[in-house]
Amino acid sequence: MRYTLLLPTFVGHCAMAERRSRRPTRAGTSRVAGVLASVVRAVAVVFAAILVVHIVLTMGSANPDNGITKRIADVARPLALGFKDLFAPSDPKTVVLVNFGLAAIFWLVVGAVLAWLIRRLVR
């Protein structure tokens, strides 16, 4: 639908202007996609960071009865997905290092690929 409006100008004349219906513009859609891609990537980085903190606490022999260590371990276990028992070396610290390290790399790669796809599909 188009409407014709008379808008006064600074010199006293009237100018014709067209008012157009508001549709999402390509720039607006790109901006939303950029924000969404950034959020996806940030979530993946946070997941990877939690896994890395768990690895550091385990490798550093942090007290497993400490509340912080317990909470990080409780959050890290589900984030490890199927990687938590992928390899089974004899040393428990090596198990955490390898398996949770692979899970952290997985989250970083998935976050980067999803962010790229989101941005790419909007173009």
N, CA, C and O of each residue as an XYZ file, in Angstrom:
492
protein
N       0.826     -1.167      0.000
C       0.000      0.000      0.000
C       0.876      1.238      0.000
O       1.851      1.312      0.747
N       0.542      2.187     -0.814
C       1.316      3.423     -0.856
C       0.410      4.598     -0.558
O      -0.738      4.655     -0.999
N       0.950      5.524      0.193
C       0.228      6.743      0.511
C       1.035      7.923      0.016
O       2.264      7.897      0.072
N       0.382      8.936     -0.458
C       1.075     10.137     -0.877
C       0.858     11.185      0.203
O      -0.277     11.494      0.568
N       1.944     11.719      0.703
C       1.884     12.738      1.742
C       2.496     14.026      1.221
O       3.451     13.998      0.445
N       1.950     15.145      1.645
C       2.551     16.432      1.335
C       3.358     16.854      2.545
O       2.816     17.041      3.635
N       4.650     17.002      2.347
C       5.528     17.399      3.434
C       6.082     18.783      3.147
O       6.667     18.995      2.085
N       5.915     19.738      4.066
C       6.463     21.075      3.823
C       7.987     21.049      3.871
O       8.581     20.334      4.678
N       8.600     21.819      3.016
C      10.050     21.945      3.029
C      10.424     23.247      3.696
O       9.558     24.054      4.034
N      11.720     23.454      3.886
C      12.177     24.638      4.592
C      11.916     25.935      3.822
O      11.845     27.000      4.436
N      11.777     25.875      2.537
C      11.548     27.095      1.759
C      10.067     27.379      1.543
O       9.723     28.302      0.805
N       9.200     26.621      2.157
C       7.790     26.910      2.079
C       7.054     26.138      1.003
O       5.835     26.271      0.893
N       7.731     25.353      0.218
C       7.089     24.572     -0.825
C       6.641     23.234     -0.253
O       7.075     22.827      0.824
N       5.800     22.584     -0.964
C       5.367     21.245     -0.560
C       6.047     20.230     -1.462
O       6.146     20.415     -2.674
N       6.494     19.194     -0.866
C       7.157     18.140     -1.628
C       6.353     16.860     -1.486
O       5.751     16.596     -0.445
N       6.354     16.089     -2.528
C       5.633     14.821     -2.499
C       6.587     13.740     -1.986
O       7.751     13.671     -2.381
N       6.070     12.921     -1.115
C       6.881     11.823     -0.600
C       6.028     10.567     -0.541
O       4.819     10.645     -0.321
N       6.628      9.451     -0.731
C       5.907      8.186     -0.664
C       6.251      7.468      0.635
O       7.403      7.378      1.057
N       5.203      6.973      1.229
C       5.401      6.203      2.451
C       5.209      4.736      2.085
O       4.173      4.357      1.537
N       6.179      3.935      2.380
C       6.135      2.523      2.006
C       5.921      1.656      3.238
O       6.283      2.024      4.355
N       5.336      0.519      3.006
C       5.123     -0.398      4.124
C       6.477     -0.874      4.646
O       7.445     -1.006      3.897
N       6.510     -1.125      5.937
C       7.770     -1.547      6.554
C       7.967     -3.034      6.330
O       7.145     -3.856      6.735
N       9.067     -3.360      5.681
C       9.456     -4.741      5.468
C      10.854     -4.910      6.034
O      11.639     -3.962      6.050
N      11.170     -6.116      6.502
C      12.538     -6.311      6.975
C      13.526     -6.085      5.831
O      13.385     -6.656      4.749
N      14.484     -5.278      6.078
C      15.480     -4.996      5.048
C      16.593     -6.026      5.121
O      16.740     -6.730      6.119
N      17.357     -6.105      4.075
C      18.475     -7.045      4.039
C      19.497     -6.684      5.112
O      20.084     -7.564      5.742
N      19.706     -5.378      5.316
C      20.668     -4.952      6.343
C      20.177     -5.352      7.732
O      20.970     -5.777      8.573
N      18.870     -5.217      7.975
C      18.317     -5.600      9.279
C      18.421     -7.091      9.524
O      18.737     -7.525     10.632
N      18.153     -7.876      8.488
C      18.263     -9.325      8.600
C      19.708     -9.736      8.822
O      19.988    -10.635      9.615
N      20.624     -9.082      8.124
C      22.048     -9.379      8.312
C      22.496     -9.049      9.723
O      23.300     -9.771     10.313
N      21.975     -7.961     10.261
C      22.340     -7.567     11.622
C      21.849     -8.603     12.623
O      22.583     -8.973     13.540
N      20.623     -9.073     12.461
C      20.074    -10.096     13.362
C      20.879    -11.383     13.241
O      21.189    -12.020     14.248
N      21.215    -11.766     12.020
C      22.012    -12.975     11.808
C      23.389    -12.828     12.445
O      23.913    -13.783     13.018
N      23.972    -11.645     12.350
C      25.274    -11.405     12.966
C      25.218    -11.541     14.475
O      26.113    -12.120     15.091
N      24.160    -11.005     15.066
C      23.993    -11.110     16.520
C      23.775    -12.570     16.914
O      24.367    -13.051     17.880
N      22.927    -13.268     16.167
C      22.666    -14.673     16.464
C      23.938    -15.512     16.330
O      24.209    -16.373     17.167
N      24.711    -15.259     15.283
C      25.969    -15.979     15.092
C      26.935    -15.700     16.235
O      27.627    -16.607     16.698
N      26.987    -14.464     16.688
C      27.864    -14.115     17.811
C      27.431    -14.810     19.097
O      28.270    -15.265     19.874
N      26.134    -14.892     19.319
C      25.628    -15.563     20.519
C      25.961    -17.054     20.473
O      26.391    -17.630     21.473
N      25.763    -17.673     19.312
C      26.078    -19.103     19.165
C      27.555    -19.348     19.431
O      27.926    -20.287     20.134
N      28.382    -18.497     18.864
C      29.825    -18.662     19.061
C      30.218    -18.432     20.524
O      31.060    -19.155     21.056
N      29.618    -17.439     21.172
C      29.925    -17.153     22.579
C      29.525    -18.318     23.478
O      30.257    -18.663     24.405
N      28.368    -18.925     23.211
C      27.934    -20.078     24.008
C      28.919    -21.233     23.841
O      29.271    -21.894     24.819
N      29.357    -21.476     22.627
C      30.327    -22.549     22.379
C      31.644    -22.278     23.103
O      32.250    -23.199     23.650
N      32.085    -21.034     23.110
C      33.326    -20.681     23.807
C      33.170    -20.863     25.312
O      34.098    -21.328     25.975
N      32.019    -20.506     25.859
C      31.775    -20.704     27.296
C      31.791    -22.197     27.634
O      32.366    -22.598     28.647
N      31.163    -23.017     26.790
C      31.182    -24.467     27.014
C      32.618    -24.999     27.003
O      33.004    -25.779     27.874
N      33.391    -24.578     26.025
C      34.782    -25.015     25.929
C      35.582    -24.535     27.142
O      36.424    -25.270     27.658
N      35.327    -23.317     27.594
C      36.045    -22.776     28.752
C      35.739    -23.575     30.015
O      36.635    -23.821     30.823
N      34.496    -23.977     30.191
C      34.132    -24.804     31.355
C      34.890    -26.128     31.317
O      35.389    -26.600     32.339
N      34.968    -26.714     30.137
C      35.712    -27.972     29.998
C      37.198    -27.776     30.292
O      37.817    -28.619     30.942
N      37.765    -26.684     29.824
C      39.190    -26.405     30.068
C      39.446    -26.168     31.556
O      40.455    -26.626     32.093
N      38.546    -25.462     32.215
C      38.708    -25.237     33.663
C      38.664    -26.576     34.395
O      39.435    -26.796     35.329
N      37.780    -27.459     33.985
C      37.720    -28.798     34.603
C      39.033    -29.555     34.382
O      39.536    -30.215     35.291
N      39.578    -29.456     33.181
C      40.861    -30.110     32.895
C      41.961    -29.545     33.785
O      42.743    -30.297     34.367
N      42.020    -28.224     33.889
C      43.059    -27.573     34.708
C      42.925    -27.979     36.169
O      43.924    -28.274     36.825
N      41.707    -27.996     36.680
C      41.505    -28.390     38.085
C      41.904    -29.849     38.310
O      42.499    -30.180     39.335
N      41.582    -30.709     37.365
C      41.941    -32.127     37.500
C      43.445    -32.327     37.392
O      44.041    -33.030     38.208
N      44.062    -31.710     36.385
C      45.507    -31.863     36.194
C      46.297    -31.243     37.343
O      47.389    -31.704     37.676
N      45.736    -30.195     37.944
C      46.399    -29.533     39.060
C      46.105    -30.184     40.396
O      46.497    -29.651     41.435
N      45.429    -31.318     40.401
C      45.083    -32.061     41.621
C      44.285    -31.218     42.607
O      44.571    -31.207     43.805
N      43.284    -30.514     42.093
C      42.417    -29.731     42.976
C      41.627    -30.666     43.884
O      41.335    -31.805     43.519
N      41.291    -30.175     45.056
C      40.552    -30.961     46.036
C      39.184    -31.333     45.458
O      38.366    -30.447     45.207
N      38.920    -32.623     45.244
C      37.638    -33.014     44.647
C      36.437    -32.779     45.557
O      35.297    -32.810     45.092
N      36.677    -32.544     46.855
C      35.582    -32.274     47.783
C      35.241    -30.787     47.860
O      34.265    -30.413     48.510
N      36.029    -29.941     47.211
C      35.767    -28.511     47.197
C      34.500    -28.235     46.381
O      34.258    -28.880     45.361
N      33.704    -27.279     46.838
C      32.447    -26.950     46.173
C      32.624    -26.465     44.746
O      31.847    -26.822     43.861
N      33.650    -25.649     44.523
C      33.901    -25.118     43.174
C      34.299    -26.249     42.230
O      33.810    -26.337     41.103
N      35.183    -27.101     42.704
C      35.639    -28.220     41.881
C      34.483    -29.153     41.555
O      34.359    -29.618     40.423
N      33.629    -29.431     42.554
C      32.468    -30.290     42.329
C      31.523    -29.672     41.294
O      31.055    -30.343     40.374
N      31.260    -28.386     41.469
C      30.306    -27.712     40.569
C      30.825    -27.692     39.131
O      30.076    -27.965     38.193
N      32.095    -27.372     38.963
C      32.686    -27.362     37.612
C      32.622    -28.760     37.000
O      32.291    -28.904     35.823
N      32.935    -29.791     37.788
C      32.887    -31.169     37.290
C      31.458    -31.558     36.920
O      31.235    -32.221     35.908
N      30.487    -31.143     37.743
C      29.081    -31.460     37.463
C      28.602    -30.794     36.174
O      27.815    -31.378     35.429
N      29.066    -29.590     35.913
C      28.668    -28.882     34.692
C      29.439    -29.421     33.486
O      28.891    -29.490     32.386
N      30.694    -29.801     33.679
C      31.539    -30.258     32.568
C      31.134    -31.630     32.048
O      31.251    -31.892     30.851
N      30.665    -32.500     32.918
C      30.331    -33.869     32.477
C      29.301    -33.900     31.345
O      29.548    -34.559     30.335
N      28.163    -33.219     31.466
C      27.211    -33.260     30.344
C      27.737    -32.551     29.089
O      27.353    -32.909     27.975
N      28.598    -31.562     29.256
C      29.153    -30.849     28.099
C      30.143    -31.716     27.319
O      30.423    -31.447     26.151
N      30.662    -32.742     27.959
C      31.624    -33.623     27.292
C      30.952    -34.567     26.301
O      31.620    -35.213     25.494
N      29.605    -34.641     26.371
C      28.825    -35.489     25.459
C      29.382    -36.905     25.431
O      29.593    -37.494     26.491
N      29.622    -37.460     24.276
C      30.127    -38.824     24.162
C      31.634    -38.918     24.259
O      32.196    -40.006     24.134
N      32.291    -37.803     24.477
C      33.755    -37.805     24.543
C      34.290    -38.238     25.904
O      35.453    -38.631     26.002
N      33.471    -38.177     26.963
C      33.999    -38.397     28.316
C      34.569    -39.792     28.530
O      35.388    -39.985     29.429
N      34.157    -40.770     27.727
C      34.728    -42.112     27.859
C      35.213    -42.648     26.508
O      35.235    -43.858     26.282
N      35.592    -41.751     25.632
C      36.045    -42.145     24.293
C      37.359    -42.929     24.353
O      37.486    -43.997     23.754
N      38.322    -42.386     25.078
C      39.606    -43.067     25.267
C      39.717    -43.473     26.722
O      39.185    -42.796     27.601
N      40.407    -44.577     26.985
C      40.514    -45.083     28.355
C      41.964    -45.381     28.731
O      42.322    -46.540     28.941
N      42.811    -44.332     28.819
C      44.174    -44.564     29.299
C      44.142    -44.995     30.767
O      43.127    -44.837     31.446
N      45.246    -45.534     31.242
C      45.281    -46.042     32.619
C      45.287    -44.916     33.659
O      44.757    -45.093     34.756
N      45.869    -43.780     33.336
C      45.930    -42.658     34.280
C      44.629    -41.845     34.200
O      44.261    -41.386     33.118
N      43.924    -41.660     35.334
C      42.660    -40.907     35.316
C      42.827    -39.448     34.864
O      41.921    -38.881     34.253
N      43.968    -38.850     35.161
C      44.206    -37.468     34.725
C      44.331    -37.394     33.210
O      43.868    -36.440     32.586
N      44.954    -38.398     32.630
C      45.086    -38.439     31.172
C      43.725    -38.642     30.515
O      43.466    -38.107     29.438
N      42.861    -39.410     31.159
C      41.498    -39.610     30.649
C      40.790    -38.259     30.548
O      40.190    -37.939     29.522
N      40.866    -37.476     31.615
C      40.213    -36.162     31.619
C      40.860    -35.244     30.595
O      40.160    -34.552     29.855
N      42.172    -35.229     30.542
C      42.882    -34.352     29.610
C      42.493    -34.645     28.158
O      42.152    -33.727     27.411
N      42.541    -35.892     27.767
C      42.279    -36.261     26.367
C      40.796    -36.127     26.026
O      40.441    -35.460     25.054
N      39.939    -36.752     26.813
C      38.521    -36.792     26.474
C      37.837    -35.438     26.609
O      37.103    -35.021     25.712
N      38.067    -34.756     27.708
C      37.448    -33.445     27.890
C      38.109    -32.403     26.987
O      37.469    -31.435     26.576
N      39.386    -32.605     26.684
C      40.062    -31.721     25.726
C      39.473    -31.850     24.334
O      39.287    -30.848     23.644
N      39.179    -33.069     23.915
C      38.517    -33.281     22.620
C      37.120    -32.659     22.600
O      36.693    -32.099     21.590
N      36.422    -32.764     23.722
C      35.088    -32.151     23.801
C      35.180    -30.630     23.688
O      34.335    -30.006     23.046
N      36.196    -30.031     24.306
C      36.373    -28.576     24.207
C      36.659    -28.169     22.763
O      36.110    -27.183     22.272
N      37.513    -28.926     22.088
C      37.811    -28.643     20.679
C      36.547    -28.809     19.840
O      36.292    -28.014     18.936
N      35.764    -29.830     20.133
C      34.505    -30.063     19.429
C      33.591    -28.841     19.534
O      33.051    -28.384     18.527
N      33.412    -28.304     20.764
C      32.535    -27.154     20.943
C      33.044    -25.940     20.189
O      32.250    -25.194     19.616
N      34.359    -25.729     20.179
C      34.909    -24.586     19.442
C      34.663    -24.725     17.938
O      34.312    -23.753     17.269
N      34.848    -25.922     17.420
C      34.628    -26.154     15.979
C      33.148    -26.019     15.637
O      32.795    -25.358     14.660
N      32.288    -26.636     16.428
C      30.846    -26.557     16.167
C      30.361    -25.106     16.246
O      29.569    -24.672     15.410
N      30.828    -24.364     17.237
C      30.433    -22.961     17.359
C      30.869    -22.138     16.158
O      30.106    -21.314     15.655
N      32.087    -22.358     15.702
C      32.599    -21.614     14.547
C      31.835    -21.981     13.271
O      31.497    -21.106     12.475
N      31.565    -23.267     13.080
C      30.850    -23.703     11.875
C      29.411    -23.188     11.882
O      28.925    -22.702     10.861
N      28.730    -23.289     13.016
C      27.359    -22.788     13.089
C      27.296    -21.275     12.877
O      26.410    -20.783     12.179
N      28.220    -20.546     13.469
C      28.247    -19.093     13.282
C      28.491    -18.751     11.812
O      27.863    -17.840     11.274
N      29.392    -19.472     11.170
C      29.665    -19.243      9.754
C      28.429    -19.550      8.910
O      28.093    -18.795      7.998
N      27.754    -20.662      9.217
C      26.552    -21.027      8.471
C      25.449    -19.998      8.625
O      24.792    -19.637      7.649
N      25.244    -19.526      9.836
C      24.205    -18.513     10.083
C      24.483    -17.264      9.265
O      23.583    -16.723      8.623
N      25.715    -16.812      9.289
C      26.073    -15.616      8.516
C      25.981    -15.873      7.008
O      25.563    -15.001      6.246
N      26.367    -17.052      6.597
C      26.407    -17.392      5.168
C      24.986    -17.532      4.585
O      24.734    -17.101      3.460
N      24.082    -18.122      5.335
C      22.725    -18.352      4.831
C      21.941    -17.058      4.649
O      20.990    -17.017      3.869
N      22.326    -16.009      5.354
C      21.603    -14.752      5.264
C      22.041    -13.925      4.052
O      21.264    -13.107      3.559
N      23.233    -14.118      3.578
C      23.732    -13.318      2.465
C      22.879    -13.392      1.251
O      23.188    -12.763      0.239
